[in-house]
């Protein structure tokens, strides 16, 4: 689970950076990916808290 989440986070982050570099930080797709990244990061944080 941890590895899968980390892979998804990295993939989403890379997509967001790539699109932002070729468009702008306010591009609709960049904002969508940013929200997805927030969700993934929250999931990861909750997962890590369950391991404590």
ZIJOFEN-V433668 format. One record per residue. N is the residue number from 1. PSI is psi in degrees with one decimal (999 if undefined). OMEGA is omega in whole degrees, 0 to 359 (none if undefined). NEAR is the number of other ideal C-beta (glycine too) atoms within 12 Angstrom. Layout:
# ZIJOFEN-V433668
[[N:PSI:OMEGA:NEAR] [N:PSI:OMEGA:NEAR]]
This chain:
# ZIJOFEN-V433668
[[1:-46.3:182:14] [2:-46.3:181:16] [3:-41.6:180:11] [4:-44.9:179:14] [5:-43.4:180:22] [6:-38.4:178:18] [7:-42.4:179:15] [8:-40.1:178:23] [9:-48.0:181:26] [10:-42.2:179:18] [11:-47.0:180:18] [12:-44.2:180:28] [13:-44.6:180:23] [14:-41.5:178:16] [15:-46.2:182:23] [16:-44.9:180:27] [17:-42.9:180:19] [18:-47.7:180:16] [19:-41.2:180:22] [20:-34.4:181:22] [21:-29.8:182:13] [22:-10.7:178:13] [23:-107.0:176:16] [24:166.4:180:12] [25:-18.2:181:16] [26:6.4:177:12] [27:142.0:183:19] [28:-42.0:181:14] [29:-37.1:178:20] [30:-43.5:179:24] [31:-39.0:178:18] [32:-46.0:180:18] [33:-34.2:178:27] [34:-42.1:178:23] [35:-40.8:177:16] [36:-41.1:179:21] [37:-40.2:177:26] [38:-44.4:180:18] [39:-46.1:180:18] [40:-41.9:179:26] [41:-37.9:177:21] [42:-41.1:177:16] [43:-43.4:180:22] [44:-44.3:180:26] [45:-43.9:179:17] [46:-41.1:178:16] [47:-46.0:180:20] [48:-35.6:179:15] [49:-30.9:179:10] [50:-18.2:181:11] [51:-12.5:182:10] [52:999:none:7]]
